C-alpha cells in the first residue's frame, strides 16, 4: 500500500511541485492550503508523513504542528517543515513545536526525495 503524505502550504506552486515530485515515486499525496484544511484532512485520513510550511495565513505552521502533536493518533507521525525560513531560532521553534525535521527552501528534489524515503520508506 502506498505511503500517504499530507502537504500543507498556502503557495499553490509549491503544492503542485511537491505533488509532481512525490506522486511518480509511488506516494499518495494530499494537498491543502491552510492549517484548518489540514486539521479536517487529519480527521478523514491517516498519514505517514506531514509536510508543513510555516508562513501561512490564519494558523502558521508552528501552531498547526503543536495542534497535530496534541492528537493521540499523530503523536509519532513524522512532521517535516519545508519553509523559506532558515534562521536558527525558526529551526529551534519548529523542533520545539514537535517537528522531526526542518528543511529550508530551496531544496534539491533529489535530496528531498531521499529524506522522504529515509523517513517513511
NORVENMO-V754157 format. One line per field, one symbol per residue. ss: DSSP state (H for helix, E for strand, L for the rest). A space follows every 10 residues. Layout:
ss: ???
//
This chain:
ss: LLLEEEEELL LHHHHHHHHH HHHHHLLEEE EELLHHHHHH HHHHLLLLEE EELLLLLLLL HHHHHHHHHL LHHHLLLEEE EEELLLLHHH HHHHHHHLLL EEEELLLLHH HHHHHHHHHH L
//
